[in-house]
Amino acid sequence: MIGGERRGYQSFCPGDAMNDADLERFRQWLLQQRAELDVLQTHARTATQTVELDQASVGRLSRMDALQAQQMALETQRRRQHQLQQIEGALRRIASSDYGDCFICGRAIDVRRLEVNPTYTRCAECADQSTLLSNRGQGDE
């Protein structure tokens, strides 16, 4: 979340149209998040390595704990990879001047919504509709 003055990020005034300075702030925040996730991914590689199954060196419960920790690390890695893909998409949209436009209706996404998550691709109305459809089993966000 990037609202307020956290991490050196300057908040927008509600109702303001997004300008070049706003886009640059979003771009810088996304670049910072990408760098942080890259560092975390690099450090987490050892946690996802194959678990040693030699009973002589590790007991059964210790192996089970190690396998569980490995699975948790793999899921964390998958989630980080998904976040990186979302960030890369947002950066591509900024570069192509499509950032902040809803993928569904084409209207501008409220800047306050982007402050919550700058990778959002849907305005609040379209996201709500998608959630309603998802709850009925007909679509997803």
N, CA, C and O atoms as a GROMACS GRO file, in nm:
protein
  564
    1MET      N    1   0.084  -0.118   0.000
    1MET     CA    2   0.000   0.000   0.000
    1MET      C    3   0.089   0.124   0.000
    1MET      O    4   0.191   0.128   0.068
    2ILE      N    5   0.048   0.227  -0.079
    2ILE     CA    6   0.138   0.340  -0.094
    2ILE      C    7   0.075   0.473  -0.057
    2ILE      O    8   0.128   0.576  -0.097
    3GLY      N    9  -0.033   0.477   0.014
    3GLY     CA   10  -0.097   0.603   0.047
    3GLY      C   11  -0.014   0.687   0.140
    3GLY      O   12   0.083   0.638   0.199
    4GLY      N   13  -0.052   0.814   0.155
    4GLY     CA   14   0.014   0.903   0.250
    4GLY      C   15   0.158   0.932   0.214
    4GLY      O   16   0.193   0.941   0.096
    5GLU      N   17   0.239   0.947   0.316
    5GLU     CA   18   0.379   0.983   0.297
    5GLU      C   19   0.472   0.864   0.317
    5GLU      O   20   0.593   0.883   0.329
    6ARG      N   21   0.419   0.743   0.320
    6ARG     CA   22   0.502   0.624   0.340
    6ARG      C   23   0.602   0.608   0.227
    6ARG      O   24   0.571   0.635   0.110
    7ARG      N   25   0.721   0.564   0.262
    7ARG     CA   26   0.827   0.534   0.165
    7ARG      C   27   0.856   0.651   0.072
    7ARG      O   28   0.893   0.630  -0.044
    8GLY      N   29   0.841   0.770   0.121
    8GLY     CA   30   0.872   0.886   0.038
    8GLY      C   31   0.770   0.914  -0.070
    8GLY      O   32   0.797   0.992  -0.162
    9TYR      N   33   0.656   0.851  -0.062
    9TYR     CA   34   0.554   0.866  -0.164
    9TYR      C   35   0.460   0.978  -0.124
    9TYR      O   36   0.409   0.978  -0.012
   10GLN      N   37   0.435   1.071  -0.213
   10GLN     CA   38   0.350   1.185  -0.186
   10GLN      C   39   0.207   1.153  -0.230
   10GLN      O   40   0.185   1.110  -0.343
   11SER      N   41   0.113   1.173  -0.142
   11SER     CA   42  -0.027   1.140  -0.171
   11SER      C   43  -0.088   1.239  -0.269
   11SER      O   44  -0.045   1.353  -0.280
   12PHE      N   45  -0.191   1.192  -0.339
   12PHE     CA   46  -0.266   1.275  -0.432
   12PHE      C   47  -0.380   1.343  -0.359
   12PHE      O   48  -0.423   1.296  -0.254
   13CYS      N   49  -0.428   1.452  -0.415
   13CYS     CA   50  -0.549   1.514  -0.364
   13CYS      C   51  -0.667   1.448  -0.435
   13CYS      O   52  -0.665   1.436  -0.558
   14PRO      N   53  -0.769   1.406  -0.362
   14PRO     CA   54  -0.885   1.343  -0.427
   14PRO      C   55  -0.942   1.434  -0.534
   14PRO      O   56  -0.952   1.555  -0.516
   15GLY      N   57  -0.980   1.374  -0.646
   15GLY     CA   58  -1.040   1.449  -0.755
   15GLY      C   59  -0.940   1.505  -0.854
   15GLY      O   60  -0.979   1.551  -0.962
   16ASP      N   61  -0.810   1.503  -0.821
   16ASP     CA   62  -0.710   1.552  -0.915
   16ASP      C   63  -0.695   1.454  -1.031
   16ASP      O   64  -0.700   1.333  -1.012
   17ALA      N   65  -0.676   1.509  -1.151
   17ALA     CA   66  -0.646   1.425  -1.266
   17ALA      C   67  -0.499   1.384  -1.258
   17ALA      O   68  -0.414   1.458  -1.208
   18MET      N   69  -0.472   1.265  -1.308
   18MET     CA   70  -0.334   1.217  -1.305
   18MET      C   71  -0.252   1.294  -1.409
   18MET      O   72  -0.292   1.306  -1.524
   19ASN      N   73  -0.136   1.344  -1.366
   19ASN     CA   74  -0.048   1.416  -1.458
   19ASN      C   75   0.086   1.342  -1.468
   19ASN      O   76   0.102   1.234  -1.411
   20ASP      N   77   0.180   1.401  -1.540
   20ASP     CA   78   0.310   1.336  -1.561
   20ASP      C   79   0.385   1.314  -1.430
   20ASP      O   80   0.451   1.211  -1.414
   21ALA      N   81   0.376   1.408  -1.337
   21ALA     CA   82   0.444   1.392  -1.208
   21ALA      C   83   0.384   1.275  -1.130
   21ALA      O   84   0.456   1.198  -1.065
   22ASP      N   85   0.252   1.262  -1.137
   22ASP     CA   86   0.184   1.150  -1.070
   22ASP      C   87   0.230   1.016  -1.130
   22ASP      O   88   0.261   0.922  -1.058
   23LEU      N   89   0.232   1.011  -1.263
   23LEU     CA   90   0.277   0.888  -1.330
   23LEU      C   91   0.420   0.854  -1.292
   23LEU      O   92   0.453   0.737  -1.272
   24GLU      N   93   0.504   0.954  -1.281
   24GLU     CA   94   0.644   0.930  -1.243
   24GLU      C   95   0.653   0.877  -1.100
   24GLU      O   96   0.735   0.790  -1.072
   25ARG      N   97   0.570   0.929  -1.010
   25ARG     CA   98   0.569   0.877  -0.873
   25ARG      C   99   0.527   0.731  -0.870
   25ARG      O  100   0.587   0.650  -0.800
   26PHE      N  101   0.422   0.698  -0.947
   26PHE     CA  102   0.381   0.558  -0.954
   26PHE      C  103   0.492   0.472  -1.014
   26PHE      O  104   0.520   0.363  -0.964
   27ARG      N  105   0.555   0.522  -1.120
   27ARG     CA  106   0.662   0.446  -1.185
   27ARG      C  107   0.777   0.420  -1.089
   27ARG      O  108   0.829   0.308  -1.082
   28GLN      N  109   0.817   0.522  -1.015
   28GLN     CA  110   0.927   0.505  -0.919
   28GLN      C  111   0.890   0.406  -0.809
   28GLN      O  112   0.972   0.324  -0.769
   29TRP      N  113   0.766   0.413  -0.761
   29TRP     CA  114   0.723   0.320  -0.656
   29TRP      C  115   0.723   0.177  -0.710
   29TRP      O  116   0.768   0.085  -0.642
   30LEU      N  117   0.673   0.159  -0.832
   30LEU     CA  118   0.670   0.025  -0.893
   30LEU      C  119   0.812  -0.028  -0.914
   30LEU      O  120   0.838  -0.146  -0.891
   31LEU      N  121   0.904   0.058  -0.958
   31LEU     CA  122   1.043   0.016  -0.976
   31LEU      C  123   1.105  -0.026  -0.842
   31LEU      O  124   1.180  -0.123  -0.836
   32GLN      N  125   1.074   0.049  -0.737
   32GLN     CA  126   1.126   0.017  -0.604
   32GLN      C  127   1.071  -0.118  -0.558
   32GLN      O  128   1.145  -0.201  -0.505
   33GLN      N  129   0.941  -0.140  -0.577
   33GLN     CA  130   0.880  -0.266  -0.538
   33GLN      C  131   0.940  -0.383  -0.616
   33GLN      O  132   0.965  -0.490  -0.560
   34ARG      N  133   0.962  -0.362  -0.744
   34ARG     CA  134   1.023  -0.468  -0.827
   34ARG      C  135   1.162  -0.502  -0.775
   34ARG      O  136   1.197  -0.620  -0.766
   35ALA      N  137   1.241  -0.402  -0.742
   35ALA     CA  138   1.376  -0.427  -0.691
   35ALA      C  139   1.372  -0.503  -0.558
   35ALA      O  140   1.450  -0.596  -0.537
   36GLU      N  141   1.280  -0.464  -0.469
   36GLU     CA  142   1.268  -0.532  -0.341
   36GLU      C  143   1.226  -0.678  -0.359
   36GLU      O  144   1.279  -0.767  -0.292
   37LEU      N  145   1.132  -0.703  -0.450
   37LEU     CA  146   1.088  -0.841  -0.475
   37LEU      C  147   1.199  -0.924  -0.538
   37LEU      O  148   1.214  -1.042  -0.507
   38ASP      N  149   1.277  -0.862  -0.626
   38ASP     CA  150   1.391  -0.934  -0.686
   38ASP      C  151   1.490  -0.978  -0.580
   38ASP      O  152   1.541  -1.090  -0.584
   39VAL      N  153   1.518  -0.890  -0.484
   39VAL     CA  154   1.611  -0.924  -0.375
   39VAL      C  155   1.553  -1.039  -0.291
   39VAL      O  156   1.625  -1.133  -0.257
   40LEU      N  157   1.424  -1.030  -0.258
   40LEU     CA  158   1.361  -1.136  -0.180
   40LEU      C  159   1.364  -1.270  -0.254
   40LEU      O  160   1.389  -1.374  -0.194
   41GLN      N  161   1.338  -1.266  -0.386
   41GLN     CA  162   1.342  -1.388  -0.466
   41GLN      C  163   1.481  -1.450  -0.464
   41GLN      O  164   1.494  -1.572  -0.454
   42THR      N  165   1.583  -1.368  -0.474
   42THR     CA  166   1.720  -1.417  -0.473
   42THR      C  167   1.753  -1.484  -0.340
   42THR      O  168   1.814  -1.591  -0.338
   43HIS      N  169   1.715  -1.421  -0.230
   43HIS     CA  170   1.744  -1.477  -0.098
   43HIS      C  171   1.661  -1.603  -0.069
   43HIS      O  172   1.705  -1.688   0.009
   44ALA      N  173   1.545  -1.616  -0.130
   44ALA     CA  174   1.456  -1.729  -0.102
   44ALA      C  175   1.490  -1.854  -0.182
   44ALA      O  176   1.432  -1.960  -0.155
   45ARG      N  177   1.579  -1.845  -0.276
   45ARG     CA  178   1.609  -1.961  -0.361
   45ARG      C  179   1.656  -2.083  -0.280
   45ARG      O  180   1.622  -2.196  -0.314
   46THR      N  181   1.732  -2.061  -0.173
   46THR     CA  182   1.781  -2.173  -0.094
   46THR      C  183   1.667  -2.244  -0.021
   46THR      O  184   1.676  -2.365   0.003
   47ALA      N  185   1.562  -2.173   0.014
   47ALA     CA  186   1.450  -2.234   0.086
   47ALA      C  187   1.369  -2.328  -0.002
   47ALA      O  188   1.296  -2.413   0.049
   48THR      N  189   1.380  -2.313  -0.134
   48THR     CA  190   1.303  -2.397  -0.224
   48THR      C  191   1.383  -2.512  -0.282
   48THR      O  192   1.333  -2.587  -0.366
   49GLN      N  193   1.506  -2.527  -0.238
   49GLN     CA  194   1.588  -2.636  -0.289
   49GLN      C  195   1.534  -2.770  -0.241
   49GLN      O  196   1.458  -2.777  -0.145
   50THR      N  197   1.575  -2.877  -0.309
   50THR     CA  198   1.530  -3.012  -0.277
   50THR      C  199   1.566  -3.047  -0.133
   50THR      O  200   1.677  -3.021  -0.086
   51VAL      N  201   1.470  -3.108  -0.065
   51VAL     CA  202   1.490  -3.149   0.074
   51VAL      C  203   1.562  -3.283   0.076
   51VAL      O  204   1.526  -3.376   0.004
   52GLU      N  205   1.665  -3.291   0.159
   52GLU     CA  206   1.743  -3.414   0.175
   52GLU      C  207   1.657  -3.518   0.247
   52GLU      O  208   1.604  -3.491   0.354
   53LEU      N  209   1.644  -3.637   0.189
   53LEU     CA  210   1.559  -3.741   0.247
   53LEU      C  211   1.638  -3.854   0.311
   53LEU      O  212   1.583  -3.962   0.334
   54ASP      N  213   1.761  -3.833   0.341
   54ASP     CA  214   1.846  -3.934   0.402
   54ASP      C  215   1.809  -3.948   0.550
   54ASP      O  216   1.833  -3.857   0.629
   55GLN      N  217   1.751  -4.064   0.587
   55GLN     CA  218   1.708  -4.086   0.725
   55GLN      C  219   1.824  -4.094   0.822
   55GLN      O  220   1.807  -4.074   0.942
   56ALA      N  221   1.942  -4.122   0.771
   56ALA     CA  222   2.058  -4.130   0.859
   56ALA      C  223   2.097  -3.992   0.912
   56ALA      O  224   2.146  -3.980   1.024
   57SER      N  225   2.074  -3.888   0.831
   57SER     CA  226   2.117  -3.755   0.874
   57SER      C  227   2.001  -3.670   0.930
   57SER      O  228   2.025  -3.575   1.004
   58VAL      N  229   1.877  -3.705   0.895
   58VAL     CA  230   1.762  -3.626   0.939
   58VAL      C  231   1.650  -3.720   0.979
   58VAL      O  232   1.621  -3.816   0.907
   59GLY      N  233   1.587  -3.695   1.092
   59GLY     CA  234   1.476  -3.777   1.138
   59GLY      C  235   1.350  -3.753   1.057
   59GLY      O  236   1.341  -3.656   0.982
   60ARG      N  237   1.251  -3.843   1.074
   60ARG     CA  238   1.128  -3.837   0.996
   60ARG      C  239   1.052  -3.707   1.019
   60ARG      O  240   1.008  -3.644   0.923
   61LEU      N  241   1.036  -3.665   1.143
   61LEU     CA  242   0.964  -3.541   1.172
   61LEU      C  243   1.038  -3.419   1.120
   61LEU      O  244   0.977  -3.324   1.071
   62SER      N  245   1.168  -3.421   1.131
   62SER     CA  246   1.249  -3.310   1.078
   62SER      C  247   1.235  -3.301   0.927
   62SER      O  248   1.229  -3.191   0.872
   63ARG      N  249   1.229  -3.415   0.860
   63ARG     CA  250   1.209  -3.415   0.714
   63ARG      C  251   1.072  -3.360   0.679
   63ARG      O  252   1.057  -3.283   0.584
   64MET      N  253   0.971  -3.401   0.758
   64MET     CA  254   0.835  -3.350   0.733
   64MET      C  255   0.831  -3.199   0.752
   64MET      O  256   0.768  -3.128   0.672
   65ASP      N  257   0.895  -3.150   0.854
   65ASP     CA  258   0.902  -3.005   0.876
   65ASP      C  259   0.973  -2.937   0.760
   65ASP      O  260   0.930  -2.831   0.713
   66ALA      N  261   1.082  -2.998   0.714
   66ALA     CA  262   1.158  -2.940   0.602
   66ALA      C  263   1.075  -2.939   0.475
   66ALA      O  264   1.080  -2.843   0.398
   67LEU      N  265   0.998  -3.046   0.451
   67LEU     CA  266   0.913  -3.051   0.332
   67LEU      C  267   0.802  -2.946   0.340
   67LEU      O  268   0.769  -2.882   0.240
   68GLN      N  269   0.744  -2.928   0.458
   68GLN     CA  270   0.641  -2.827   0.475
   68GLN      C  271   0.699  -2.687   0.454
   68GLN      O  272   0.638  -2.604   0.386
   69ALA      N  273   0.816  -2.661   0.510
   69ALA     CA  274   0.881  -2.531   0.492
   69ALA      C  275   0.912  -2.506   0.345
   69ALA      O  276   0.898  -2.395   0.295
   70GLN      N  277   0.955  -2.613   0.276
   70GLN     CA  278   0.985  -2.600   0.133
   70GLN      C  279   0.858  -2.564   0.055
   70GLN      O  280   0.863  -2.477  -0.032
   71GLN      N  281   0.746  -2.630   0.085
   71GLN     CA  282   0.621  -2.601   0.015
   71GLN      C  283   0.573  -2.458   0.043
   71GLN      O  284   0.523  -2.390  -0.047
   72MET      N  285   0.590  -2.415   0.165
   72MET     CA  286   0.553  -2.276   0.198
   72MET      C  287   0.641  -2.178   0.123
   72MET      O  288   0.592  -2.076   0.074
   73ALA      N  289   0.770  -2.207   0.112
   73ALA     CA  290   0.862  -2.121   0.039
   73ALA      C  291   0.827  -2.119  -0.110
   73ALA      O  292   0.836  -2.014  -0.174
   74LEU      N  293   0.787  -2.233  -0.164
   74LEU     CA  294   0.748  -2.239  -0.306
   74LEU      C  295   0.623  -2.154  -0.331
   74LEU      O  296   0.615  -2.086  -0.433
   75GLU      N  297   0.527  -2.160  -0.241
   75GLU     CA  298   0.406  -2.079  -0.256
   75GLU      C  299   0.439  -1.930  -0.244
   75GLU      O  300   0.386  -1.848  -0.319
   76THR      N  301   0.524  -1.895  -0.152
   76THR     CA  302   0.566  -1.756  -0.137
   76THR      C  303   0.636  -1.709  -0.265
   76THR      O  304   0.613  -1.598  -0.312
   77GLN      N  305   0.720  -1.795  -0.319
   77GLN     CA  306   0.790  -1.761  -0.443
   77GLN      C  307   0.690  -1.742  -0.558
   77GLN      O  308   0.705  -1.650  -0.638
   78ARG      N  309   0.588  -1.827  -0.565
   78ARG     CA  310   0.486  -1.815  -0.669
   78ARG      C  311   0.412  -1.682  -0.656
   78ARG      O  312   0.385  -1.615  -0.756
   79ARG      N  313   0.379  -1.644  -0.532
   79ARG     CA  314   0.308  -1.518  -0.511
   79ARG      C  315   0.395  -1.398  -0.547
   79ARG      O  316   0.347  -1.302  -0.606
   80ARG      N  317   0.521  -1.405  -0.512
   80ARG     CA  318   0.612  -1.295  -0.548
   80ARG      C  319   0.624  -1.284  -0.700
   80ARG      O  320   0.628  -1.174  -0.754
   81GLN      N  321   0.630  -1.398  -0.767
   81GLN     CA  322   0.640  -1.398  -0.913
   81GLN      C  323   0.515  -1.334  -0.973
   81GLN      O  324   0.524  -1.259  -1.070
   82HIS      N  325   0.399  -1.363  -0.915
   82HIS     CA  326   0.274  -1.302  -0.961
   82HIS      C  327   0.277  -1.150  -0.940
   82HIS      O  328   0.236  -1.074  -1.027
   83GLN      N  329   0.327  -1.107  -0.823
   83GLN     CA  330   0.340  -0.964  -0.796
   83GLN      C  331   0.433  -0.898  -0.898
   83GLN      O  332   0.405  -0.789  -0.948
   84LEU      N  333   0.544  -0.965  -0.928
   84LEU     CA  334   0.639  -0.910  -1.026
   84LEU      C  335   0.572  -0.897  -1.163
   84LEU      O  336   0.595  -0.798  -1.234
   85GLN      N  337   0.491  -0.994  -1.202
   85GLN     CA  338   0.421  -0.986  -1.330
   85GLN      C  339   0.324  -0.868  -1.331
   85GLN      O  340   0.312  -0.797  -1.432
   86GLN      N  341   0.253  -0.847  -1.220
   86GLN     CA  342   0.162  -0.734  -1.212
   86GLN      C  343   0.238  -0.601  -1.221
   86GLN      O  344   0.194  -0.508  -1.289
   87ILE      N  345   0.351  -0.592  -1.155
   87ILE     CA  346   0.433  -0.471  -1.158
   87ILE      C  347   0.485  -0.446  -1.299
   87ILE      O  348   0.480  -0.334  -1.348
   88GLU      N  349   0.534  -0.551  -1.364
   88GLU     CA  350   0.584  -0.536  -1.502
   88GLU      C  351   0.472  -0.488  -1.594
   88GLU      O  352   0.495  -0.404  -1.681
   89GLY      N  353   0.352  -0.541  -1.576
   89GLY     CA  354   0.238  -0.497  -1.656
   89GLY      C  355   0.208  -0.350  -1.634
   89GLY      O  356   0.183  -0.276  -1.730
   90ALA      N  357   0.209  -0.306  -1.509
   90ALA     CA  358   0.183  -0.165  -1.478
   90ALA      C  359   0.290  -0.076  -1.540
   90ALA      O  360   0.260   0.030  -1.594
   91LEU      N  361   0.416  -0.119  -1.532
   91LEU     CA  362   0.525  -0.040  -1.592
   91LEU      C  363   0.510  -0.032  -1.744
   91LEU      O  364   0.538   0.072  -1.804
   92ARG      N  365   0.466  -0.141  -1.807
   92ARG     CA  366   0.442  -0.138  -1.952
   92ARG      C  367   0.328  -0.043  -1.986
   92ARG      O  368   0.334   0.029  -2.086
   93ARG      N  369   0.224  -0.043  -1.902
   93ARG     CA  370   0.111   0.048  -1.927
   93ARG      C  371   0.153   0.193  -1.911
   93ARG      O  372   0.108   0.279  -1.986
   94ILE      N  373   0.240   0.221  -1.815
   94ILE     CA  374   0.291   0.358  -1.799
   94ILE      C  375   0.369   0.397  -1.924
   94ILE      O  376   0.350   0.507  -1.977
   95ALA      N  377   0.456   0.309  -1.972
   95ALA     CA  378   0.538   0.338  -2.091
   95ALA      C  379   0.452   0.359  -2.215
   95ALA      O  380   0.489   0.437  -2.303
   96SER      N  381   0.339   0.289  -2.224
   96SER     CA  382   0.255   0.300  -2.344
   96SER      C  383   0.140   0.400  -2.327
   96SER      O  384   0.052   0.409  -2.412
   97SER      N  385   0.142   0.476  -2.217
   97SER     CA  386   0.040   0.578  -2.188
   97SER      C  387  -0.098   0.519  -2.166
   97SER      O  388  -0.198   0.590  -2.183
   98ASP      N  389  -0.107   0.393  -2.128
   98ASP     CA  390  -0.236   0.330  -2.098
   98ASP      C  391  -0.260   0.315  -1.948
   98ASP      O  392  -0.363   0.263  -1.907
   99TYR      N  393  -0.164   0.360  -1.868
   99TYR     CA  394  -0.174   0.340  -1.723
   99TYR      C  395  -0.290   0.419  -1.666
   99TYR      O  396  -0.311   0.535  -1.701
  100GLY      N  397  -0.364   0.356  -1.579
  100GLY     CA  398  -0.474   0.423  -1.511
  100GLY      C  399  -0.606   0.410  -1.583
  100GLY      O  400  -0.707   0.462  -1.536
  101ASP      N  401  -0.608   0.341  -1.697
  101ASP     CA  402  -0.733   0.318  -1.770
  101ASP      C  403  -0.785   0.178  -1.740
  101ASP      O  404  -0.709   0.082  -1.739
  102CYS      N  405  -0.914   0.168  -1.715
  102CYS     CA  406  -0.978   0.040  -1.685
  102CYS      C  407  -0.974  -0.051  -1.807
  102CYS      O  408  -1.007  -0.008  -1.918
  103PHE      N  409  -0.933  -0.175  -1.787
  103PHE     CA  410  -0.929  -0.274  -1.896
  103PHE      C  411  -1.069  -0.307  -1.948
  103PHE      O  412  -1.083  -0.348  -2.063
  104ILE      N  413  -1.171  -0.291  -1.866
  104ILE     CA  414  -1.306  -0.332  -1.903
  104ILE      C  415  -1.382  -0.219  -1.973
  104ILE      O  416  -1.428  -0.235  -2.086
  105CYS      N  417  -1.394  -0.105  -1.906
  105CYS     CA  418  -1.478   0.003  -1.960
  105CYS      C  419  -1.396   0.116  -2.026
  105CYS      O  420  -1.452   0.197  -2.100
  106GLY      N  421  -1.266   0.120  -2.000
  106GLY     CA  422  -1.181   0.222  -2.061
  106GLY      C  423  -1.176   0.355  -1.987
  106GLY      O  424  -1.098   0.443  -2.022
  107ARG      N  425  -1.259   0.369  -1.883
  107ARG     CA  426  -1.257   0.494  -1.805
  107ARG      C  427  -1.133   0.498  -1.717
  107ARG      O  428  -1.068   0.397  -1.693
  108ALA      N  429  -1.102   0.619  -1.670
  108ALA     CA  430  -0.987   0.637  -1.581
  108ALA      C  431  -1.016   0.571  -1.446
  108ALA      O  432  -1.125   0.586  -1.392
  109ILE      N  433  -0.918   0.499  -1.394
  109ILE     CA  434  -0.927   0.441  -1.260
  109ILE      C  435  -0.899   0.553  -1.162
  109ILE      O  436  -0.803   0.629  -1.179
  110ASP      N  437  -0.981   0.563  -1.058
  110ASP     CA  438  -0.963   0.667  -0.956
  110ASP      C  439  -0.821   0.658  -0.900
  110ASP      O  440  -0.774   0.549  -0.864
  111VAL      N  441  -0.755   0.771  -0.892
  111VAL     CA  442  -0.617   0.776  -0.843
  111VAL      C  443  -0.608   0.720  -0.702
  111VAL      O  444  -0.509   0.656  -0.666
  112ARG      N  445  -0.710   0.744  -0.622
  112ARG     CA  446  -0.709   0.690  -0.485
  112ARG      C  447  -0.708   0.538  -0.485
  112ARG      O  448  -0.648   0.477  -0.396
  113ARG      N  449  -0.773   0.476  -0.583
  113ARG     CA  450  -0.770   0.330  -0.597
  113ARG      C  451  -0.630   0.284  -0.634
  113ARG      O  452  -0.581   0.184  -0.582
  114LEU      N  453  -0.565   0.357  -0.723
  114LEU     CA  454  -0.428   0.321  -0.762
  114LEU      C  455  -0.330   0.343  -0.649
  114LEU      O  456  -0.227   0.275  -0.642
  115GLU      N  457  -0.359   0.436  -0.560
  115GLU     CA  458  -0.273   0.455  -0.443
  115GLU      C  459  -0.275   0.332  -0.353
  115GLU      O  460  -0.175   0.299  -0.290
  116VAL      N  461  -0.388   0.264  -0.347
  116VAL     CA  462  -0.399   0.142  -0.268
  116VAL      C  463  -0.317   0.030  -0.333
  116VAL      O  464  -0.241  -0.040  -0.265
  117ASN      N  465  -0.333   0.016  -0.463
  117ASN     CA  466  -0.257  -0.086  -0.537
  117ASN      C  467  -0.233  -0.034  -0.678
  117ASN      O  468  -0.324  -0.037  -0.761
  118PRO      N  469  -0.112   0.013  -0.708
  118PRO     CA  470  -0.085   0.072  -0.840
  118PRO      C  471  -0.086  -0.028  -0.955
  118PRO      O  472  -0.066   0.011  -1.070
  119THR      N  473  -0.108  -0.156  -0.927
  119THR     CA  474  -0.116  -0.254  -1.036
  119THR      C  475  -0.259  -0.284  -1.076
  119THR      O  476  -0.281  -0.365  -1.167
  120TYR      N  477  -0.359  -0.221  -1.012
  120TYR     CA  478  -0.498  -0.246  -1.048
  120TYR      C  479  -0.521  -0.214  -1.195
  120TYR      O  480  -0.465  -0.118  -1.248
  121THR      N  481  -0.605  -0.296  -1.259
  121THR     CA  482  -0.635  -0.277  -1.400
  121THR      C  483  -0.783  -0.250  -1.424
  121THR      O  484  -0.827  -0.237  -1.538
  122ARG      N  485  -0.860  -0.241  -1.315
  122ARG     CA  486  -1.004  -0.218  -1.327
  122ARG      C  487  -1.047  -0.106  -1.234
  122ARG      O  488  -0.996  -0.090  -1.123
  123CYS      N  489  -1.143  -0.028  -1.282
  123CYS     CA  490  -1.202   0.074  -1.195
  123CYS      C  491  -1.285   0.003  -1.088
  123CYS      O  492  -1.312  -0.117  -1.100
  124ALA      N  493  -1.325   0.076  -0.987
  124ALA     CA  494  -1.399   0.015  -0.876
  124ALA      C  495  -1.531  -0.047  -0.924
  124ALA      O  496  -1.568  -0.155  -0.878
  125GLU      N  497  -1.600   0.020  -1.014
  125GLU     CA  498  -1.728  -0.032  -1.062
  125GLU      C  499  -1.711  -0.164  -1.135
  125GLU      O  500  -1.786  -0.259  -1.110
  126CYS      N  501  -1.614  -0.173  -1.224
  126CYS     CA  502  -1.592  -0.297  -1.300
  126CYS      C  503  -1.538  -0.408  -1.209
  126CYS      O  504  -1.572  -0.525  -1.227
  127ALA      N  505  -1.456  -0.371  -1.111
  127ALA     CA  506  -1.407  -0.471  -1.016
  127ALA      C  507  -1.522  -0.525  -0.932
  127ALA      O  508  -1.528  -0.645  -0.905
  128ASP      N  509  -1.614  -0.437  -0.891
  128ASP     CA  510  -1.730  -0.482  -0.815
  128ASP      C  511  -1.817  -0.576  -0.898
  128ASP      O  512  -1.863  -0.679  -0.849
  129GLN      N  513  -1.840  -0.540  -1.023
  129GLN     CA  514  -1.920  -0.626  -1.112
  129GLN      C  515  -1.853  -0.761  -1.129
  129GLN      O  516  -1.919  -0.865  -1.125
  130SER      N  517  -1.724  -0.760  -1.148
  130SER     CA  518  -1.650  -0.884  -1.166
  130SER      C  519  -1.658  -0.971  -1.041
  130SER      O  520  -1.671  -1.093  -1.051
  131THR      N  521  -1.651  -0.908  -0.924
  131THR     CA  522  -1.662  -0.981  -0.798
  131THR      C  523  -1.800  -1.044  -0.786
  131THR      O  524  -1.812  -1.159  -0.744
  132LEU      N  525  -1.904  -0.970  -0.822
  132LEU     CA  526  -2.040  -1.025  -0.817
  132LEU      C  527  -2.053  -1.145  -0.910
  132LEU      O  528  -2.112  -1.247  -0.872
  133LEU      N  529  -2.000  -1.134  -1.030
  133LEU     CA  530  -2.004  -1.245  -1.124
  133LEU      C  531  -1.924  -1.364  -1.072
  133LEU      O  532  -1.964  -1.480  -1.088
  134SER      N  533  -1.810  -1.335  -1.012
  134SER     CA  534  -1.726  -1.442  -0.957
  134SER      C  535  -1.798  -1.515  -0.846
  134SER      O  536  -1.790  -1.638  -0.836
  135ASN      N  537  -1.868  -1.441  -0.763
  135ASN     CA  538  -1.942  -1.503  -0.653
  135ASN      C  539  -2.054  -1.593  -0.704
  135ASN      O  540  -2.098  -1.685  -0.635
  136ARG      N  541  -2.101  -1.566  -0.825
  136ARG     CA  542  -2.202  -1.651  -0.886
  136ARG      C  543  -2.140  -1.759  -0.974
  136ARG      O  544  -2.211  -1.839  -1.035
  137GLY      N  545  -2.005  -1.762  -0.981
  137GLY     CA  546  -1.936  -1.863  -1.060
  137GLY      C  547  -1.930  -1.834  -1.207
  137GLY      O  548  -1.912  -1.926  -1.288
  138GLN      N  549  -1.943  -1.706  -1.246
  138GLN     CA  550  -1.945  -1.671  -1.388
  138GLN      C  551  -1.823  -1.591  -1.433
  138GLN      O  552  -1.816  -1.557  -1.551
  139GLY      N  553  -1.729  -1.560  -1.347
  139GLY     CA  554  -1.612  -1.481  -1.387
  139GLY      C  555  -1.524  -1.460  -1.267
  139GLY      O  556  -1.552  -1.511  -1.159
  140ASP      N  557  -1.417  -1.384  -1.286
  140ASP     CA  558  -1.327  -1.352  -1.173
  140ASP      C  559  -1.254  -1.224  -1.197
  140ASP      O  560  -1.245  -1.178  -1.310
  141GLU      N  561  -1.201  -1.167  -1.091
  141GLU     CA  562  -1.123  -1.040  -1.093
  141GLU      C  563  -0.984  -1.068  -1.140
  141GLU      O  564  -0.903  -0.976  -1.149
   0.00000   0.00000   0.00000
